[in-house]
Structure formats: C-alpha cells, structure tokens
Amino acid sequence: AKLEKKEICGKEMEVVTKDVLFQNFESHIDISFWQRLSRKKLDDLKLSTEPVPISASYRASLHVEMPARLSFSDASFADATSSTAKKLGGPIEERIQGKVINTNTKDEFKQLNKAKILNEAGAELTKRFQNHEVNSLSDVNNAVLITYADLKSHHYYYWMAFPVHGFKNLQMPPPRHLTPTSCPFNIHKFTTKLNTHLNHHGSFSPSGLILISQHTDDIHFETDMTKIAETLASNPEYATLVAYLDPCPLPDHPANVLRNLLAYWKVQFPSIKWPIKFLSIKDSLSASQTSLELKKAYMYSIDLAKCELNCSENGEAVFTGWEKNHKNAMAPRVANLKPLMDPLLLAADAVDLNLKLMRWRLLPQLDVEKIGDVRCLLIGAGTLGSQLGRNLMAWGVKEINFVDNGKVSFSNPVRQSLFEYEDAVEGKYKATAAAEKLKKIFPKMKSSGHVLSIPLPNHPLGTANKGSLQGDVEELERLIAEHDVVFLLTDTRESRWLPTLLCHKFDKLCITVALGFSSFLVMRHGISTASHDEETNGSRLGCYFCNDVVAPLDTSKDLTLDQQCTVTRPGLAYISSGIASELLVSLVHHPLGKGASANETTESCLGLLPQQIRGELH
C-alpha cells in the first residue's frame, strides 16, 4: 500500500492506494460439454487435434465463497459471436470466445507445449489490439481449453488457460460501495434506467460495458467500445463511471475479465492520463427476480498513467493464465463422468425410470428396490418363459434364470419373443439363448440358462440316463433353494411335479402358469407346512396337484403331432404371463409376502391377491 496525495472535491488529500489484485477464473464444465465433445470427437474430429472454436460464459457469483467461474456447456460449441437477446428473469451472463484443443492420447495431452499455447493465445489478443479489432470485452479476452477425452472410461482430463497481461504498479484506492450517498448521480434513476436497458438487451451491451454519465437530470448510457475509450481519453469529466458485470464476489477485487481491457486501453489510448472510475456490478439475478437491486455494486478508481505492462527483454507482452487444480497445484484437472455417462450405468438408471415415475403420483408405495432384489427361476423357456422374462424385466427384476432342456426350433421365434431365426439355425438351447437375449436387451441383467432334464412321474427312464438325471435333480434342487420365486411354465402337467415338491421343501413361492387352446390358469402355491401359521396366514393354500386323486400320468403317450405341440391361441401367453408377473409384484408388496391369504379382503397396494386366476378367450 502507498500513501498518495490526490485532489478530491477541490482539496488535496492523502489517499492510501494498493496494488490491484484480480481474481482468476475457475473453470466450471457442465456434463453437457463433455457429451457434446464426445460426439464431436467420434463423428467429426476423429484423429484431428486442430483447435475447435468455442465460447464460455460468466455471470455474477451467488456467494462470496464461490469464485469467478468461466462456464462451458454444450452451448459453447455454438457460434461464439452470435448472441440471442433474453429478457430479465434469469442470470445475466456475458460470453468470451476461445478454443478447445482435444488430444488423442493421455501422453499427447501431457506433452503439449503449455507455454507455447498460452503465448499463442496472448499473441492473438495482441494482434487484435494492434489491428483495432476490439469491439467488446469478449474481444480483449479469450480462453483455451486443452483436453483428453478417454471415451472408454469416461475420464476427461482438461486444463484451462485464460491469458492475461501482467502489470507493474497498477494501483487503486479502497473501493467504495455504491449507495445513495456515494453514487455520483441519482441512484434511483440510474437503477431504473439500467433495468430498462437490461430488459431490452438481455445483457449489459454488445460491448459488455456501459459508460454512464449525467447531463443535468438526464443519465446517459454509451455502449460503443471505441466511443467509450475516446471519451475517457478526451473528456474525463464527462465520463463518470464505466459499468461492467463482475463475476468476482469479493468487494476489494475485480475479476480477471477487467485486466486485459486495462491493457488494451493502456496500449492503444495512452492519452488516458487520469484514473478510470469503474462500477463493478456483482449482483446476481435469480429466476424469480425481474430487476437488479444493485446491493453488491462497487466503485473502483484505477490509474493507468502510473503503471507499466510486463514485457520480455525483446519488448513482447508477457502473459500468464494457466489455472491451478483443486489441490492448488499447477496441474490439469480430471472429470470422472463414468457414473453419469457409461451406457451400462445409464441403462441401469433408465430401466427403472418408468417405475420411479409411478411413485411420483400414481403409486407412492411402490418399492422398486424390493422388486429388483427378487431372484426369479423360470422352469420352461418357451412361449411362456420368453414373455414372462420380458414382463419381469419391465417390472425391474434384476435376476432371471432359466431351466429348459429343449432347443430352439424354426417354429419358435415367431411365438417365443426371446428367440431369433439364427438361434434355430445354430440349434441353441432355449435356456441359454433366452438368458443371452435378456442380457442383450439389458446388459446389467443377471441371467443364466441351465440345460436340465426333469424326471417325470410314470415316464420310462432308460438305464443310460440315470447318472446324468441324478446330477440334473441335484442341480435343480440347488437352483430352487437359491431363488426367491419359481415359475412353472412347462408343457406337461407331470413336469411340474418335482419342482412343486422342491418348492415346498425349501418354502419358496411357486407360481404355475398353464395354457390350453383358449384357456389359461395362473396359480400361486401355498407356503410349506413348516412356515404356515393359520392365525397369521389363514387357511393354507393348496398346490397344483392338491386336488388330484391319482399320481400324475404320462400325458404325452400316444399323442398325434397336434397334441404333442403346445397348440394354443398366441395371445394367451401374453395375457397369462402378464397376470403372473402382476401377481408376483402384488405379493412382494404385501406385508406377509408369499404367506398372504387368498380371500376377498386380502390385497396389497396393487390390488387383490387371489390364489388362482382363470381365463378363457371366446
């Protein structure tokens, strides 16, 4: 700080001045910027590392601890010179032109010549100064973003440079808060005129500056950059204040956006011999506001006459501007966007979107997480198994496994929605093909296919099959024990017998779906006798075989072709599998779950819970 004598209001007074300290910009990069850059890299840039023109924006800070931010988004790739007027009712922002240099490898990113890039960006500013190509604050500033986009891991390495001139002995007295007493003109008239101006332009002005002066009772605004500079040089008394949007929230410091403007005026308008008075407007405008209140506006008096620009030995301007990272080190930053941009994780979020939207208004009680945790075993991967697998996926079930020993035939794909023509050509097993298709539809799905033969009552068993069948039974027993619900979807009645016994043994929820030509049955089996409590669960429900008076017979013996195949109306599989999935989800939401009774008063948030649903198409 220095003590200087200055004439104020006709009197010579001692004023304490200090070096002007500017706040550096901190980069703020929205995910939409990386998404746009990723698409541009894949579709347009490919291996090119040529600079791509972009723009960045800044606005007043919302909080004193939030530094000046230079923001990048997908809008950064639009024409940086274009501007669309907007009315008040949202934050006022200004834009700065720049470029992004995207490298192909991490090593290439590291090896970029940072000093050369910064000096080239600074040289562009110098060229604009010399050619008088300055019409706005954007023209005296630019930004450079160097990046490496790892599109596999969705890690984005970046480093921003905001090249600025260095000064020697650039000083100002302490800033003054803009108040009715400190304002050099009627503050009410000024505030009204400023808000009218902002409503019309949607920004400060095309130049980003407003020269404010007063003639008698009239407050005059000048927004042309050249005329502002000429007025400052020729008529200091006429030039009262130069207003600009300041993204730095600190009262004592302007943001770096002002520094290069001072350098430009110092170089091109050396006739400015007196302090320039700036009005730094730091007020932010929220979406609910329609006008600025100027509660955070400060007046700076900066003297260009006594300062010098930092130059090298050969007289060239010296620039600084590389941003420090979050650890305050001179090093790049990294954005890990894998949780947001990885397609698998995006898919995982998207599959539950419809279910979560149900909870907004229609079904607040819906427990999406509980549904997702249910482990389902589908015994039978044909017409019913295919459609039921799709329905369970739609409800958010994350683990669906199949048991079947048949292969995909050429007649299957048109009726069984998880198979394609190629599956029949390759002779794939239905169980494994169905599991593969579920994971192809949703890669995060946990699904597997098990090719097993289930022993059938009253069916002959060849000696050669005894060894393998014993292993299949043990595997089936293990699978049923590991799952929460078992769906019986096989073609024959007797093929459901052993799984029914095993579900009772391990106290698993068992749901049978059976089809006739034009009729269907969806039925939930009762829980095991070991866990059933009549007081809690009501009358114990029977299973698929409880009403039989004889053991299951061989229903496939001596059948003609139309009797051997599941000849049924195509729509029945969709109807019955839909009802089966709805029954499961309803049971999941009942406090007793699989132990819920089946009477006319028993229901969950999704409705009644009958034991059987029968239907017929006429």
C-alpha positions in Angstrom: 0.0 0.0 0.0 1.1 3.6 -0.7 0.1 7.0 0.6 -0.5 9.4 -2.2 -1.8 13.0 -2.4 -4.8 13.4 -4.6 -7.2 16.3 -5.3 -10.7 15.3 -4.1 -13.6 17.8 -4.3 -11.1 20.7 -4.9 -9.0 19.7 -1.9 -5.6 18.0 -1.8 -6.0 14.9 0.4 -3.8 11.9 1.3 -5.2 8.6 -0.1 -3.9 5.1 0.6 -3.5 3.1 -2.6 -2.6 -0.5 -3.1 -1.8 -2.9 -6.0 -4.9 -4.1 -7.8 -5.3 -7.8 -7.3 -7.5 -9.6 -9.8 -9.3 -12.8 -9.1 -8.5 -15.6 -11.5 -11.3 -17.5 -13.2 -12.1 -21.1 -12.2 -13.3 -23.4 -14.9 -16.8 -24.9 -14.5 -17.5 -27.5 -17.1 -21.0 -28.9 -17.4 -21.5 -32.6 -18.3 -23.3 -31.5 -21.5 -20.0 -30.0 -22.7 -18.3 -33.4 -22.4 -21.2 -35.2 -24.0 -21.1 -32.8 -27.0 -17.3 -33.1 -27.2 -17.5 -36.9 -27.2 -20.0 -36.8 -30.1 -17.8 -34.3 -32.0 -14.7 -36.4 -31.4 -16.4 -39.6 -32.7 -18.3 -38.0 -35.6 -16.2 -35.0 -36.7 -12.8 -34.6 -35.2 -11.7 -38.3 -35.2 -7.9 -38.1 -35.1 -7.7 -34.3 -35.7 -6.2 -32.2 -33.0 -6.9 -28.9 -34.7 -8.4 -26.2 -32.4 -12.1 -26.0 -32.3 -13.8 -22.6 -31.7 -15.9 -22.5 -28.6 -17.2 -19.9 -26.2 -17.5 -19.7 -22.5 -19.8 -17.6 -20.2 -19.5 -15.9 -16.8 -22.1 -14.4 -14.5 -22.2 -12.8 -11.1 -21.3 -15.1 -8.3 -24.1 -16.3 -6.0 -21.9 -16.4 -2.9 -18.8 -14.8 -1.5 -17.0 -18.1 -1.3 -17.8 -19.0 -4.9 -15.0 -17.7 -7.0 -15.4 -16.2 -10.5 -16.4 -19.0 -12.8 -15.9 -19.4 -16.5 -18.5 -21.9 -17.6 -18.5 -24.3 -20.5 -21.6 -26.3 -21.7 -22.9 -27.8 -24.9 -23.8 -24.2 -25.9 -20.1 -23.5 -26.0 -19.9 -25.1 -29.4 -22.4 -22.7 -31.0 -21.2 -19.7 -32.8 -19.4 -17.8 -30.1 -20.0 -14.4 -31.8 -23.8 -14.9 -32.0 -26.0 -13.6 -29.3 -29.6 -14.1 -28.5 -31.3 -11.3 -26.5 -33.1 -12.5 -23.5 -35.4 -10.8 -21.0 -34.7 -10.5 -17.3 -35.9 -13.4 -15.2 -32.7 -15.4 -15.3 -29.0 -14.8 -14.6 -27.3 -12.1 -16.7 -24.2 -13.6 -18.4 -21.5 -12.5 -20.7 -19.6 -14.7 -23.2 -16.0 -15.0 -24.1 -14.5 -16.6 -27.3 -12.0 -19.3 -27.1 -10.9 -22.7 -28.4 -10.6 -26.3 -27.3 -7.7 -28.5 -28.3 -8.5 -32.2 -27.9 -5.7 -34.7 -28.0 -5.9 -38.4 -28.9 -3.9 -39.9 -26.1 -3.1 -39.1 -22.5 0.6 -38.8 -23.3 -0.1 -36.4 -26.1 -2.1 -34.3 -23.6 0.8 -34.3 -21.2 3.4 -33.4 -23.8 1.5 -30.3 -25.1 3.7 -27.2 -25.0 1.7 -25.2 -22.5 3.9 -22.1 -22.7 3.6 -22.1 -26.5 -0.2 -22.5 -26.3 -0.5 -19.6 -23.8 1.8 -17.3 -25.7 -0.1 -18.0 -29.0 -3.4 -17.2 -27.3 -1.8 -14.0 -25.9 -0.5 -13.1 -29.3 -4.0 -13.3 -30.7 -5.0 -10.7 -28.2 -2.0 -8.5 -29.1 -2.9 -8.8 -32.8 -6.5 -7.7 -32.1 -5.1 -4.7 -30.1 -2.8 -3.6 -32.9 -5.4 -4.0 -35.6 -8.1 -2.2 -33.5 -10.3 -5.3 -33.8 -11.8 -4.7 -30.3 -15.5 -4.1 -30.0 -16.3 -5.7 -26.7 -14.9 -7.2 -23.6 -15.0 -10.6 -25.4 -12.5 -9.3 -27.9 -9.9 -8.4 -25.2 -10.2 -11.8 -23.6 -10.1 -15.4 -24.7 -9.8 -18.8 -23.2 -8.1 -22.0 -24.2 -9.1 -25.5 -23.1 -6.8 -28.4 -23.7 -8.5 -31.8 -23.2 -8.1 -35.5 -23.5 -11.3 -37.5 -23.6 -11.0 -41.1 -22.6 -14.3 -42.3 -24.1 -13.9 -45.9 -22.8 -13.6 -44.9 -19.1 -15.4 -41.6 -19.4 -12.5 -39.8 -17.8 -11.9 -36.3 -19.1 -8.6 -34.6 -18.5 -8.5 -30.8 -19.0 -6.6 -27.7 -18.3 -7.9 -24.1 -18.9 -5.8 -21.1 -19.7 -7.2 -17.5 -19.5 -4.3 -15.4 -20.8 -3.8 -12.1 -19.1 -1.3 -9.2 -19.2 0.9 -8.5 -16.3 1.2 -5.1 -14.7 3.7 -3.2 -12.7 2.5 -0.5 -10.2 -1.2 -0.8 -11.1 -2.9 0.7 -8.1 -6.2 1.9 -6.8 -7.6 3.3 -3.5 -10.0 1.2 -1.5 -13.3 0.6 -3.4 -16.5 2.4 -2.4 -19.8 0.6 -2.1 -22.5 2.1 -4.3 -25.0 3.8 -2.1 -27.4 6.8 -2.4 -24.7 8.9 -0.8 -21.7 7.6 -2.7 -23.4 7.5 -6.1 -22.4 10.4 -8.3 -25.9 10.7 -9.7 -29.4 9.8 -8.6 -29.2 6.1 -7.8 -32.9 5.5 -8.2 -33.0 7.0 -11.7 -29.8 5.0 -12.6 -31.2 1.7 -11.3 -34.5 2.2 -13.2 -32.6 3.1 -16.4 -30.2 0.1 -16.0 -33.0 -2.4 -15.6 -34.9 -1.0 -18.6 -31.6 -1.3 -20.6 -31.1 -4.9 -19.4 -34.6 -5.9 -20.2 -34.2 -4.7 -23.7 -30.8 -6.2 -24.4 -30.7 -9.2 -22.1 -27.1 -8.3 -21.3 -25.0 -5.3 -20.4 -24.5 -4.4 -24.0 -22.9 -5.8 -27.2 -19.6 -4.4 -25.8 -20.1 -5.7 -22.3 -19.6 -2.1 -21.0 -21.8 0.9 -20.3 -20.3 4.4 -19.9 -22.6 6.2 -17.5 -22.7 10.0 -17.5 -25.2 12.6 -16.4 -26.3 15.8 -18.2 -28.4 18.0 -16.0 -31.1 15.5 -14.8 -30.6 13.0 -17.6 -28.5 9.9 -17.2 -26.8 8.9 -20.5 -25.6 5.4 -21.5 -22.9 4.8 -24.1 -22.2 1.2 -25.1 -19.8 1.5 -28.1 -16.3 0.3 -27.1 -14.4 2.8 -29.2 -16.6 5.8 -28.2 -16.1 4.9 -24.5 -12.3 4.8 -24.9 -12.3 8.1 -26.8 -14.5 9.8 -24.2 -12.2 8.5 -21.4 -9.2 10.0 -23.3 -10.6 13.4 -24.2 -13.3 14.3 -21.6 -12.7 12.7 -18.2 -15.3 14.9 -16.5 -18.0 13.7 -19.0 -17.0 10.1 -18.3 -18.5 9.4 -14.8 -18.5 5.6 -14.5 -17.8 2.5 -16.7 -20.1 -0.2 -15.6 -19.5 -3.9 -16.3 -20.6 -7.3 -14.9 -18.1 -8.6 -12.4 -18.1 -12.3 -11.6 -15.7 -11.9 -8.6 -17.8 -11.8 -5.4 -15.1 -10.1 -3.3 -15.7 -6.3 -2.8 -12.0 -5.4 -2.8 -11.1 -7.3 -6.1 -12.2 -7.2 -9.7 -12.2 -10.4 -11.8 -9.6 -11.0 -14.4 -12.0 -10.1 -17.1 -11.1 -6.4 -16.5 -7.3 -6.8 -16.7 -6.9 -7.2 -20.4 -9.3 -4.3 -21.0 -7.0 -2.1 -19.0 -4.0 -3.4 -21.0 -5.8 -2.6 -24.3 -6.6 0.9 -23.2 -3.0 1.4 -21.9 -1.5 0.3 -25.3 -4.0 1.9 -27.7 -5.1 5.0 -25.7 -2.0 6.3 -24.0 -3.7 9.7 -23.8 -5.8 8.4 -20.8 -3.8 10.2 -18.1 -6.3 10.1 -15.2 -7.9 7.4 -13.1 -10.7 5.5 -14.7 -13.7 5.0 -12.5 -15.4 1.6 -12.9 -18.7 0.4 -11.5 -18.3 -3.3 -10.7 -21.7 -4.9 -10.6 -21.6 -8.1 -8.7 -25.3 -8.6 -8.2 -26.8 -11.9 -9.4 -30.2 -12.2 -10.9 -32.2 -15.2 -9.9 -35.1 -16.7 -11.9 -37.7 -15.2 -9.6 -36.3 -11.7 -9.9 -37.2 -9.2 -12.7 -34.7 -6.4 -11.8 -31.3 -5.8 -10.3 -31.2 -4.1 -6.9 -27.5 -3.1 -7.0 -26.8 -4.2 -3.4 -23.4 -5.5 -4.4 -22.0 -2.8 -6.7 -18.6 -1.2 -6.0 -16.7 1.7 -7.5 -13.0 1.2 -8.4 -10.7 4.1 -9.4 -7.8 2.6 -11.4 -4.9 4.8 -12.6 -3.3 3.7 -15.8 -1.0 6.6 -16.1 1.5 5.4 -13.5 1.5 1.7 -14.3 3.5 -0.3 -16.9 2.9 -3.6 -18.7 5.1 -6.5 -18.0 7.2 -7.2 -21.1 10.1 -9.5 -22.0 13.6 -8.3 -22.9 12.6 -8.0 -26.6 9.6 -5.9 -25.7 6.9 -8.6 -26.2 4.0 -8.8 -23.7 4.3 -11.4 -21.0 1.1 -13.5 -20.4 0.1 -15.7 -17.5 -3.1 -17.6 -17.1 -2.9 -21.4 -16.6 -5.5 -22.5 -14.0 -4.4 -24.4 -10.8 -6.2 -27.6 -10.0 -8.3 -28.4 -6.9 -5.2 -29.1 -4.9 -3.9 -25.6 -5.8 -1.1 -27.2 -7.9 -0.2 -26.1 -11.4 -1.5 -29.2 -13.0 -4.6 -30.4 -15.0 -7.9 -31.4 -13.6 -9.8 -34.6 -14.3 -13.6 -35.2 -14.5 -14.7 -38.8 -13.9 -18.1 -39.0 -15.6 -18.4 -42.8 -15.7 -21.3 -42.9 -13.2 -23.2 -40.5 -15.4 -22.1 -41.4 -19.0 -21.3 -45.1 -19.1 -24.1 -46.6 -21.3 -24.4 -49.6 -18.9 -25.0 -47.4 -15.9 -27.2 -45.1 -17.9 -29.2 -48.1 -19.0 -29.4 -49.3 -15.4 -31.0 -45.9 -14.4 -33.2 -45.8 -17.5 -34.8 -49.2 -17.0 -36.3 -48.1 -13.6 -37.4 -44.7 -14.9 -41.0 -45.7 -15.6 -41.3 -47.5 -12.3 -39.9 -44.5 -10.4 -42.3 -42.2 -12.2 -45.1 -44.3 -10.9 -44.1 -43.3 -7.4 -44.5 -39.6 -8.1 -48.3 -39.7 -8.1 -49.9 -42.9 -9.1 -48.3 -45.4 -6.7 -46.2 -43.8 -3.9 -46.0 -47.2 -2.1 -44.2 -48.9 -5.0 -41.0 -50.4 -3.7 -38.8 -50.6 -6.8 -35.7 -51.7 -4.9 -37.6 -54.6 -3.3 -38.8 -55.8 -6.7 -35.3 -55.5 -8.1 -34.0 -57.8 -5.4 -36.3 -60.7 -6.2 -34.5 -63.7 -7.7 -36.7 -65.5 -10.2 -36.2 -69.0 -11.6 -38.3 -69.8 -14.7 -38.7 -73.5 -15.4 -39.6 -73.6 -19.0 -38.0 -71.1 -21.5 -40.6 -71.4 -24.3 -43.6 -69.4 -25.2 -44.5 -68.6 -21.5 -40.9 -68.3 -20.3 -39.9 -65.8 -23.1 -42.8 -63.5 -22.5 -42.7 -63.7 -18.7 -39.0 -62.9 -18.7 -39.7 -59.7 -20.6 -42.5 -58.8 -18.2 -40.4 -59.3 -15.2 -37.7 -57.1 -16.7 -40.2 -54.4 -17.2 -41.1 -54.6 -13.5 -37.4 -54.0 -12.7 -36.4 -57.6 -11.7 -32.6 -57.8 -12.0 -32.1 -61.6 -11.8 -33.9 -64.1 -14.0 -32.6 -67.6 -14.7 -34.0 -70.3 -16.9 -34.2 -74.1 -16.8 -35.1 -76.0 -20.0 -33.6 -78.9 -22.0 -35.1 -78.1 -25.4 -33.5 -76.5 -28.4 -34.9 -73.6 -30.5 -36.8 -74.9 -33.5 -37.7 -73.0 -36.6 -41.3 -72.7 -35.4 -40.3 -71.0 -32.1 -39.1 -67.4 -33.0 -42.5 -66.2 -34.2 -44.2 -67.2 -31.0 -41.4 -67.0 -28.4 -40.2 -63.4 -28.1 -36.6 -64.1 -26.9 -35.6 -66.2 -29.9 -34.5 -65.3 -33.5 -34.1 -67.2 -36.7 -30.3 -67.6 -36.1 -30.9 -69.3 -32.8 -32.8 -72.1 -34.6 -30.2 -72.3 -37.4 -27.4 -72.7 -34.7 -29.5 -75.2 -32.7 -29.1 -73.2 -29.5 -30.6 -74.5 -26.2 -33.6 -72.4 -25.2 -32.4 -71.8 -21.7 -29.0 -70.4 -22.7 -30.4 -68.5 -25.7 -33.1 -66.8 -23.5 -30.6 -65.8 -20.9 -28.3 -64.3 -23.6 -31.2 -62.3 -25.1 -32.1 -60.8 -21.7 -28.5 -59.6 -21.2 -28.5 -58.3 -24.8 -31.7 -56.3 -24.0 -30.2 -55.0 -20.7 -26.5 -55.8 -20.2 -26.7 -55.3 -16.4 -29.3 -58.1 -16.1 -28.1 -61.2 -14.2 -29.3 -64.2 -16.2 -28.1 -67.7 -16.9 -29.5 -70.7 -18.7 -29.4 -74.3 -17.3 -30.0 -77.2 -19.6 -31.5 -79.8 -17.3 -33.8 -82.8 -17.6 -36.6 -83.1 -15.0 -37.7 -86.7 -14.1 -41.4 -87.2 -14.8 -43.7 -89.5 -12.9 -44.9 -92.5 -14.9 -42.4 -91.8 -17.6 -39.9 -94.6 -18.5 -36.3 -93.9 -17.6 -33.5 -95.5 -19.6 -30.5 -97.0 -17.8 -28.1 -94.7 -19.7 -29.9 -91.6 -18.4 -29.8 -92.5 -14.7 -26.4 -91.0 -14.0 -27.0 -87.7 -15.8 -30.5 -87.4 -14.4 -29.2 -87.7 -10.8 -26.9 -84.7 -11.5 -29.8 -82.8 -13.0 -32.0 -83.3 -10.0 -29.3 -82.1 -7.7 -28.7 -79.1 -9.8 -32.5 -78.3 -9.9 -32.6 -78.7 -6.1 -29.7 -76.2 -5.7 -31.3 -73.7 -8.1 -34.7 -73.7 -6.4 -33.0 -73.3 -3.0 -31.1 -70.2 -4.2 -34.1 -68.4 -5.7 -37.0 -66.5 -4.1 -39.7 -67.4 -6.6 -40.1 -70.3 -9.0 -42.4 -70.1 -12.1 -43.6 -73.4 -13.5 -44.0 -72.9 -17.3 -43.5 -76.3 -18.8 -45.7 -78.0 -21.4 -46.8 -81.0 -19.5 -48.5 -81.4 -16.2 -46.2 -84.1 -14.8 -43.1 -82.0 -15.4 -44.3 -79.6 -12.7 -44.5 -82.3 -10.1 -40.9 -82.5 -8.8 -40.3 -78.7 -8.8 -43.6 -78.3 -6.8 -42.2 -80.7 -4.1 -38.9 -78.9 -4.0 -40.6 -75.5 -3.6 -42.5 -76.9 -0.7 -39.3 -78.4 0.8 -37.4 -75.0 0.6 -40.5 -72.9 1.3 -40.3 -71.0 -1.9 -43.0 -69.0 -3.6 -44.2 -71.1 -6.6 -46.4 -69.8 -9.4 -47.8 -72.1 -12.1 -48.9 -70.8 -15.5 -50.7 -73.3 -17.7 -52.3 -72.9 -21.1 -55.0 -74.7 -23.0 -56.1 -73.9 -26.5 -58.2 -70.9 -25.5 -57.9 -71.0 -21.7 -55.3 -70.3 -19.1 -54.5 -70.7 -15.4 -52.3 -68.7 -13.2 -52.0 -70.1 -9.7 -49.8 -69.5 -6.6 -49.0 -72.5 -4.4 -49.4 -72.4 -0.7 -46.3 -72.0 1.6 -44.8 -75.0 3.3 -46.5 -76.6 6.3 -43.3 -75.7 8.4 -43.8 -71.9 7.9 -47.6 -71.7 7.7 -49.5 -70.3 10.7 -53.2 -70.4 10.4 -53.7 -67.4 12.7 -51.4 -65.3 10.6 -51.8 -66.7 7.1 -55.4 -68.0 7.2 -56.3 -71.3 5.6 -53.3 -73.0 3.9 -53.4 -72.8 0.2 -53.0 -75.9 -1.9 -50.7 -76.6 -4.8 -51.2 -77.5 -8.4 -51.6 -81.2 -7.5 -53.6 -81.0 -4.3 -56.9 -81.9 -5.8 -55.5 -84.9 -7.7 -56.8 -88.4 -6.7 -54.2 -90.3 -8.6 -50.5 -89.8 -9.3 -49.5 -87.7 -12.4 -49.7 -89.8 -15.5 -47.7 -89.8 -18.8 -49.8 -87.2 -20.7 -47.6 -87.3 -23.8 -48.0 -91.0 -24.6 -49.6 -92.0 -28.0 -50.3 -88.3 -29.0 -50.6 -87.0 -32.5 -48.5 -84.1 -33.7 -51.2 -81.5 -32.8 -51.4 -83.0 -29.3 -47.6 -83.1 -28.8 -47.1 -79.4 -29.6 -48.4 -76.6 -27.4 -51.2 -75.6 -29.7 -52.7 -72.5 -28.2 -54.0 -69.1 -29.2 -51.0 -66.8 -29.5 -52.5 -64.1 -27.3 -52.9 -66.4 -24.3 -49.1 -66.4 -23.5 -49.0 -62.6 -23.3 -52.2 -62.4 -21.1 -51.3 -65.2 -18.7 -47.6 -64.2 -18.3 -48.7 -60.6 -17.7 -51.0 -61.7 -15.0 -48.3 -63.9 -13.4 -45.9 -61.0 -13.2 -48.5 -58.8 -11.7 -49.4 -61.4 -9.1 -45.7 -61.7 -8.1 -45.3 -57.9 -7.7 -48.5 -57.7 -5.7 -47.3 -60.4 -3.4 -43.9 -58.6 -3.0 -45.8 -55.6 -1.7 -48.0 -57.5 0.8 -46.6 -57.5 4.4 -46.8 -61.3 4.5 -45.4 -61.7 1.0 -45.8 -65.3 -0.2 -47.7 -66.1 3.0 -50.6 -63.7 2.2 -54.0 -65.4 2.4 -56.3 -65.6 -0.5 -59.7 -64.1 0.4 -61.7 -61.2 -0.9 -60.3 -58.8 1.8 -56.6 -59.6 1.2 -54.9 -57.1 -1.1 -51.7 -55.1 -1.5 -51.2 -51.6 -2.9 -51.7 -53.2 -6.3 -55.0 -54.9 -5.6 -56.4 -58.3 -4.6 -54.3 -61.4 -4.2 -56.3 -64.4 -5.4 -54.8 -67.9 -5.4 -56.0 -68.7 -8.9 -56.8 -66.6 -11.9 -58.5 -68.5 -14.8 -59.5 -67.1 -18.1 -60.8 -68.1 -21.5 -60.9 -66.4 -24.9 -64.2 -66.8 -26.8 
